Amino acid sequence: MAGCGSSLCWDGVVTSSDSWSALLAPLRWDRRRHPYSGRREYSRAARQVLAAGERLLEHGTSAERAALVRSLRTAVDRITSALQYMDDSSGIVGDDLRAVMALYARACCAAPPPTKTLATWLVALECDGPGWPEVRLAHFAPALGQKGLTLIASLVDAKVATLDEQGWSRQEWAVRDLREQLAQLSGDVDRYVAVLAEHLTHAGRYQLIAQALRESGRVEDAIDWCRRGLAARVSDPKADGLRDLLVDLLIATGAPDVAVQERRSEFERRPIESTYRALVVTTARVGAEPDPVAAWAVEVLRSRVAGDPRYASPLVTVLLVQDRVDEAWDVGAAHRDVLGPSDVLTLLALRAATHPQDVLEPYRTLIEGHILASHDKWRYERALKLLTPLRAAYLALGDAAGFAGYLDDLRGRHRIRPTFLRKLDAWQAGGGRLRSAAR
């Protein structure tokens, strides 16, 4: 006996319907049960089903595999239902369901169930289910065969006819998803593109079309769709991925200058760190001289800063990327009020290494600001953390007495803040380390 218990399996393989009934029983979920109760035990039961199914799929007979298909479908149905009533914010049981669904697809391919039964169940799960698990027709295609895929297409068409009446957005999404999967499985690129093009709601849709055309060898068409997508969805968060694909295609077709120009144009539209780094990477890929591009980017940002000081932050970042630390410091010093906290701290850390005198006042100002930030419950901890680099700057100047005098002054000005003073005492007692006991 091994692995599954004394009555469930022999040499690790489930051998009877009674064995499967015992394994599947814990997957029933009483909706009256507290949603937080028994989730760990439920996940453990699902994984036992998964482990037993894996062994049977590898070692079982044809009849046992057919029984496995029926049992795994029951498991999928029960976990799908249970997730409607239990709290699975951690996603653990959801992961279990995806694993069982994947194993069910493999089992169906090894021992195909009746085509109509499988096709009908998949469509119902996708269109009428709660939204999980994900139905991937490609995983079931060998079991469905062309007959099954054709049946699914007819079932989906029937669903389409009822969408206007029902007006259920989730079902509409499910129908669209199945139509796209069927088009992709057909191998007809034009059909797939046509289905995707019915809902060009974001840049990612254009990217799917371009990728499909690229994979079929139609590179020029792929480039055209990339450009169409960027023109229509230039501000879309997914436009960056579409632009990356366009640049790859341009380089692959022997148009490196056009690829670099694409990056330049985007940097001009959004002169920020990410677009600058993309420009640098593309310039390096095509073997172009980097210095002119770097100088051009800085000038673009300097002109923007003249009109809008908020561009000082990306200018500082680009200068630091180019290792122009002194210039970055000058820009930051002139526009400290618009820099983000991370920019300021980065500049201070770099400046302290060569000009410690310059960072004393900025650090003191930041410390004071944190102490007085009554809206921030961690204000004292943030202030104390900055004492460490401030002390290092004083010591670099050989002015330990100056730091001691600063601490005395700090205590005097904030004597009405006993909590801060306790934390400061703990910081000093700990050799400049924050200690939780000081809270």
Backbone hydrogen bonds, N-H to C=O, Kabsch-Sander energy under -0.5 kcal/mol:
donor,donor_aa,acceptor,acceptor_aa,energy
4,C,2,A,-1.8
8,L,5,G,-0.8
9,C,5,G,-1.1
10,W,13,V,-2.0
12,G,2,A,-0.8
13,V,10,W,-1.3
15,T,8,L,-1.0
20,W,16,S,-1.9
21,S,17,S,-2.6
22,A,18,D,-2.0
23,L,19,S,-1.9
24,L,20,W,-2.7
25,A,21,S,-1.6
27,L,24,L,-1.9
28,R,25,A,-1.8
30,D,28,R,-0.5
31,R,29,W,-0.6
33,R,30,D,-2.4
37,S,34,H,-1.8
39,R,36,Y,-0.6
42,Y,38,G,-2.2
43,S,39,R,-2.5
44,R,40,R,-2.2
45,A,41,E,-2.1
46,A,42,Y,-2.3
47,R,43,S,-2.2
48,Q,44,R,-1.6
49,V,45,A,-2.0
50,L,46,A,-2.2
51,A,47,R,-2.6
52,A,48,Q,-2.5
53,G,49,V,-2.5
54,E,50,L,-2.3
55,R,51,A,-1.9
56,L,52,A,-2.3
57,L,53,G,-2.6
58,E,54,E,-1.4
59,H,55,R,-2.6
60,G,56,L,-2.9
65,R,61,T,-2.2
66,A,62,S,-2.0
67,A,63,A,-2.0
68,L,64,E,-2.0
69,V,65,R,-2.0
70,R,66,A,-1.5
71,S,67,A,-2.3
72,L,68,L,-2.9
73,R,69,V,-1.9
74,T,70,R,-1.8
75,A,71,S,-2.2
76,V,72,L,-2.7
77,D,73,R,-2.6
78,R,74,T,-2.5
79,I,75,A,-2.6
80,T,76,V,-2.5
81,S,77,D,-2.1
82,A,78,R,-2.7
83,L,79,I,-2.2
84,Q,81,S,-1.5
85,Y,82,A,-2.1
86,M,82,A,-1.7
87,D,35,P,-2.4
88,D,86,M,-0.7
91,G,88,D,-1.7
95,D,91,G,-2.1
96,D,92,I,-2.0
97,L,93,V,-2.5
98,R,94,G,-2.2
99,A,95,D,-2.1
100,V,96,D,-2.5
101,M,97,L,-2.8
102,A,98,R,-2.2
103,L,99,A,-2.1
104,Y,100,V,-2.5
105,A,101,M,-2.1
106,R,102,A,-1.9
107,A,103,L,-2.6
108,C,104,Y,-2.5
109,C,105,A,-1.9
110,A,106,R,-1.6
111,A,107,A,-2.7
118,L,114,P,-2.3
119,A,115,T,-2.8
120,T,116,K,-2.5
121,W,117,T,-2.0
122,L,118,L,-2.4
123,V,119,A,-2.1
124,A,120,T,-2.4
125,L,121,W,-2.7
126,E,122,L,-2.2
127,C,123,V,-2.9
128,D,124,A,-2.4
129,G,124,A,-0.6
129,G,125,L,-0.7
136,R,134,E,-0.7
137,L,135,V,-0.7
139,H,136,R,-1.3
140,F,136,R,-0.7
140,F,137,L,-0.7
141,A,137,L,-1.2
143,A,140,F,-0.8
144,L,140,F,-2.4
145,G,141,A,-3.1
148,G,144,L,-1.9
149,L,145,G,-2.2
150,T,146,Q,-2.4
151,L,147,K,-1.9
152,I,148,G,-2.4
153,A,149,L,-2.2
154,S,150,T,-1.9
155,L,151,L,-2.4
156,V,152,I,-2.7
157,D,153,A,-2.2
158,A,154,S,-1.7
159,K,155,L,-1.7
160,V,156,V,-2.4
161,A,157,D,-1.5
162,T,158,A,-0.5
162,T,159,K,-1.4
163,L,159,K,-0.7
163,L,160,V,-1.1
164,D,160,V,-0.5
166,Q,162,T,-2.1
167,G,163,L,-3.6
169,S,167,G,-0.8
172,E,168,W,-2.1
173,W,169,S,-2.3
174,A,170,R,-2.3
175,V,171,Q,-2.7
176,R,172,E,-2.2
177,D,173,W,-2.6
178,L,174,A,-2.3
179,R,175,V,-2.3
180,E,176,R,-2.2
181,Q,177,D,-2.3
182,L,178,L,-2.6
183,A,179,R,-2.2
184,Q,180,E,-2.3
185,L,181,Q,-2.5
186,S,182,L,-1.4
187,G,183,A,-0.5
187,G,184,Q,-1.1
188,D,183,A,-0.6
189,V,187,G,-1.0
192,Y,188,D,-2.3
193,V,189,V,-3.0
194,A,190,D,-2.4
195,V,191,R,-2.2
196,L,192,Y,-2.4
197,A,193,V,-2.6
198,E,195,V,-1.1
199,H,196,L,-1.6
200,L,197,A,-0.5
201,T,199,H,-1.8
205,R,202,H,-1.5
206,Y,202,H,-0.9
207,Q,203,A,-2.0
208,L,204,G,-2.0
209,I,205,R,-1.8
210,A,206,Y,-2.7
211,Q,207,Q,-2.7
212,A,208,L,-2.2
213,L,209,I,-2.4
214,R,210,A,-2.4
215,E,211,Q,-2.6
216,S,212,A,-1.2
217,G,214,R,-1.8
218,R,213,L,-2.5
219,V,217,G,-1.3
222,A,218,R,-1.9
223,I,219,V,-2.6
224,D,220,E,-2.2
225,W,221,D,-2.2
226,C,222,A,-2.1
227,R,223,I,-2.4
228,R,224,D,-2.3
229,G,225,W,-2.4
230,L,226,C,-2.4
231,A,227,R,-2.1
232,A,228,R,-2.0
233,R,229,G,-2.8
236,D,233,R,-1.5
239,A,236,D,-2.1
240,D,237,P,-0.6
242,L,238,K,-1.3
243,R,239,A,-2.6
244,D,240,D,-2.4
245,L,241,G,-1.9
246,L,242,L,-2.2
247,V,243,R,-2.7
248,D,244,D,-2.3
249,L,245,L,-2.5
250,L,246,L,-2.6
251,I,247,V,-2.4
252,A,248,D,-2.4
253,T,249,L,-1.7
254,G,251,I,-1.5
255,A,250,L,-2.7
259,A,255,A,-1.8
260,V,256,P,-2.5
261,Q,257,D,-2.2
262,E,258,V,-2.0
263,R,259,A,-1.6
264,R,260,V,-2.5
265,S,261,Q,-2.8
266,E,262,E,-1.8
267,F,263,R,-2.3
268,E,264,R,-2.5
269,R,265,S,-1.8
270,R,266,E,-3.0
272,I,270,R,-2.2
276,Y,272,I,-1.9
277,R,273,E,-2.8
278,A,274,S,-2.0
279,L,275,T,-1.8
280,V,276,Y,-2.5
281,V,277,R,-2.6
282,T,278,A,-2.3
283,T,279,L,-2.4
284,A,280,V,-2.2
285,R,281,V,-2.2
286,V,282,T,-1.9
287,G,284,A,-0.9
288,A,283,T,-2.1
293,V,289,E,-0.6
294,A,290,P,-2.4
295,A,291,D,-2.7
296,W,292,P,-2.3
297,A,293,V,-2.4
298,V,294,A,-1.9
299,E,295,A,-2.1
300,V,296,W,-2.3
301,L,297,A,-2.1
302,R,298,V,-2.7
303,S,299,E,-2.2
304,R,300,V,-1.5
305,V,301,L,-2.7
306,A,302,R,-1.7
307,G,303,S,-0.8
307,G,304,R,-0.7
308,D,304,R,-2.6
311,Y,308,D,-2.1
312,A,309,P,-2.3
313,S,310,R,-0.9
315,L,311,Y,-1.8
316,V,312,A,-2.7
317,T,313,S,-2.1
318,V,314,P,-2.6
319,L,315,L,-2.5
320,L,316,V,-2.3
321,V,317,T,-2.4
322,Q,318,V,-1.7
323,D,320,L,-1.7
324,R,319,L,-3.2
325,V,323,D,-1.0
328,A,324,R,-2.0
329,W,325,V,-2.5
330,D,326,D,-2.2
331,V,327,E,-2.3
332,G,328,A,-2.8
333,A,329,W,-3.0
334,A,330,D,-1.7
335,H,331,V,-1.3
336,R,333,A,-0.6
338,V,335,H,-1.6
339,L,335,H,-0.6
339,L,336,R,-0.8
344,V,340,G,-2.2
345,L,341,P,-2.5
346,T,342,S,-2.2
347,L,343,D,-2.4
348,L,344,V,-2.5
349,A,345,L,-2.4
350,L,346,T,-2.2
351,R,347,L,-2.7
352,A,348,L,-2.4
353,A,349,A,-0.8
354,T,351,R,-1.2
355,H,351,R,-3.5
358,D,355,H,-1.4
359,V,355,H,-0.5
359,V,356,P,-1.1
360,L,356,P,-0.6
360,L,357,Q,-0.8
363,Y,359,V,-2.3
364,R,360,L,-2.4
365,T,361,E,-2.5
366,L,362,P,-2.3
367,I,363,Y,-2.6
368,E,364,R,-2.4
369,G,365,T,-2.3
370,H,366,L,-2.2
371,I,367,I,-2.3
372,L,368,E,-1.9
373,A,370,H,-1.2
374,S,372,L,-1.9
376,D,373,A,-2.0
377,K,375,H,-0.6
379,R,376,D,-1.6
382,R,378,W,-2.3
383,A,379,R,-2.1
384,L,380,Y,-2.6
385,K,381,E,-2.1
386,L,382,R,-1.1
387,L,383,A,-0.7
387,L,384,L,-0.8
388,T,384,L,-0.7
388,T,385,K,-0.7
390,L,386,L,-1.7
391,R,387,L,-2.8
392,A,388,T,-2.1
393,A,389,P,-1.9
394,Y,390,L,-2.2
395,L,391,R,-2.7
396,A,392,A,-2.2
397,L,393,A,-1.2
398,G,395,L,-1.6
399,D,394,Y,-2.6
403,F,399,D,-1.4
404,A,400,A,-2.1
405,G,401,A,-2.5
406,Y,402,G,-1.9
407,L,403,F,-2.3
408,D,404,A,-2.1
409,D,405,G,-2.3
410,L,406,Y,-2.6
411,R,407,L,-2.6
412,G,408,D,-2.2
413,R,409,D,-2.4
414,H,410,L,-1.3
415,R,412,G,-0.9
417,R,414,H,-1.9
421,L,417,R,-2.1
422,R,418,P,-2.4
423,K,419,T,-2.1
424,L,420,F,-2.6
425,D,421,L,-2.5
426,A,422,R,-2.3
427,W,423,K,-2.4
428,Q,424,L,-2.3
429,A,425,D,-2.7
430,G,426,A,-2.0
431,G,428,Q,-1.5
432,G,427,W,-3.2
433,R,427,W,-0.7
438,A,435,R,-2.2
439,R,436,S,-1.8
